[in-house]
């Protein structure tokens, strides 16, 4: 035994909280807030009436949009990877238990 153990329910709880913080892209959550901010920047570009301001806001829009996409993508990959790793851990535990049980199941005549 390595001295550590994974709590699948605890991991699931944490992953659920990460999902809630990230949001679904609308309204609440980080992705929704980012989308709302990008919409506001787009509105500001349209309303500026100035080529210089429009260019500056456009560059800011592109930068924030790119960083937001990277952040969301990395968070999703990390969350999925964590979930898959925990499932592999559970599957491994189940397989080890089944093997141990099958080995014990073939033993007869044990007297204690």
C-alpha positions in Angstrom: 0.0 0.0 0.0 1.4 3.4 -1.0 -0.2 5.3 2.0 -2.6 7.3 -0.1 -6.1 6.8 -1.3 -8.4 8.6 -3.6 -11.9 9.7 -2.5 -14.0 9.5 -5.7 -16.9 11.3 -4.0 -14.7 14.1 -2.8 -13.1 14.4 -6.3 -16.5 14.5 -7.9 -17.6 17.2 -5.5 -14.5 19.3 -6.3 -15.0 18.8 -10.1 -18.6 19.8 -9.7 -17.5 23.0 -8.0 -15.0 23.7 -10.7 -17.8 23.3 -13.3 -20.0 25.7 -11.3 -17.3 28.3 -11.2 -16.6 27.9 -14.9 -20.3 28.0 -15.8 -21.9 27.1 -19.1 -21.1 30.3 -21.0 -24.3 32.1 -20.2 -25.0 34.3 -17.2 -23.2 33.2 -14.1 -19.8 31.6 -13.9 -16.4 32.6 -15.3 -17.2 31.8 -19.0 -20.5 33.8 -18.8 -18.8 36.7 -17.2 -16.1 36.7 -19.8 -18.6 36.4 -22.6 -20.5 39.4 -21.2 -17.3 41.4 -20.9 -16.4 40.6 -24.5 -19.9 41.7 -25.6 -19.3 45.0 -23.8 -16.0 45.5 -25.5 -17.6 44.8 -28.8 -20.3 47.3 -28.1 -17.6 49.8 -27.1 -15.8 49.3 -30.4 -19.1 50.0 -32.2 -19.9 53.1 -30.2 -16.4 54.7 -30.1 -16.6 56.4 -33.4 -12.8 56.7 -33.3 -10.5 54.6 -35.4 -7.7 54.8 -32.8 -10.0 53.7 -30.0 -11.6 51.1 -32.1 -8.2 49.6 -33.0 -7.1 49.6 -29.3 -10.3 48.0 -28.1 -10.2 45.5 -30.9 -6.7 44.4 -29.9 -7.8 44.2 -26.2 -10.8 42.1 -27.4 -8.6 39.7 -29.3 -6.2 39.3 -26.4 -8.9 38.7 -23.8 -10.8 36.4 -26.2 -7.7 34.3 -26.8 -6.8 34.1 -23.1 -10.3 33.1 -22.2 -10.4 30.3 -24.8 -7.1 29.0 -23.6 -8.2 29.1 -19.9 -11.5 27.4 -20.6 -9.8 24.7 -22.8 -7.1 24.0 -20.2 -9.7 23.8 -17.4 -11.9 21.4 -19.4 -9.0 19.2 -20.3 -7.8 19.1 -16.6 -11.3 18.3 -15.4 -11.8 15.6 -17.9 -8.3 14.2 -17.3 -8.9 14.1 -13.5 -12.3 12.4 -14.0 -10.8 9.8 -16.3 -7.9 9.2 -13.9 -10.3 8.6 -10.9 -12.4 6.3 -13.1 -9.2 4.3 -14.0 -8.4 4.1 -10.3 -11.9 2.8 -9.4 -11.7 0.3 -12.3 -8.3 -0.9 -11.1 -9.6 -1.3 -7.5 -12.6 -3.3 -8.9 -10.3 -5.5 -11.0 -8.0 -6.2 -8.1 -10.9 -7.1 -5.9 -12.4 -9.4 -8.5 -9.0 -11.2 -8.9 -8.6 -11.6 -5.2 -12.1 -12.9 -4.9 -11.7 -15.4 -7.7 -8.5 -16.7 -6.1 -10.2 -17.2 -2.8 -13.3 -18.7 -4.3 -11.4 -21.7 -5.6 -10.0 -22.6 -2.2 -11.8 -25.4 -0.3 -11.4 -27.2 2.9 -9.7 -24.5 4.9 -9.9 -25.3 8.6 -9.3 -22.7 11.2 
